[in-house]
Structures are given as structure tokens and as C-alpha cells.
Amino acid sequence: MSLTLRDGVCATDTADGMVLLDEVSGRYWQLNHTPALILRSLIDGAEPPDIARALRDAHPRLTAERAGDDTATITRALTEAPPVMPA
């Protein structure tokens, strides 16, 4: 699965994750580390099982089930949100 930012949306890394800004509407989204990692991975073309493994690598106490659920939930939220779209 691959996502891309919509035209007019820019991403900026922050100390806490990432901020997405829609330069047309002025609307913005602040992502903490987990959704930022998931979005970066999706933009890079990673598949959800690989992203879940990366989450577990970043957070060793996270169970495989929780990592998979978090990846699915955040991916669904991102694809339903205005700043991103399937590539």
C-alpha cells in the first residue's frame, strides 16, 4: 500500500512527530511519533505488516497484535482524512 500527500499539503517533522499543513485551507494535523512513522512508511511504499514490525522494533513492549491493530487504525484514519490519498 502506498499513500501520497494531496497537492498543497506539506509535511514537517517535529520533535514530537510530524505536522501536516494544507496550504490552501490552512487546516493542519499534528501527528505524534506512531502515526508519523506509519505515514512516512506508507509514503515510502511499505506494507502494513512491515510497518507493524517497525512499530514493534521502535516499541519492544508492544505486542504484535497491538502493533497490527494500531497500524490498521491509523492507516484507515489517514486514508479517510483530507491530507492524504492512495498513490
Summary of the structure (lengths in Angstrom):
residues: 87
radius of gyration: 12.7
end to end distance: 8.2
largest distance: 40.2
contacts: 242
relative contact order: 0.23
helix: 45%
strand: 26%
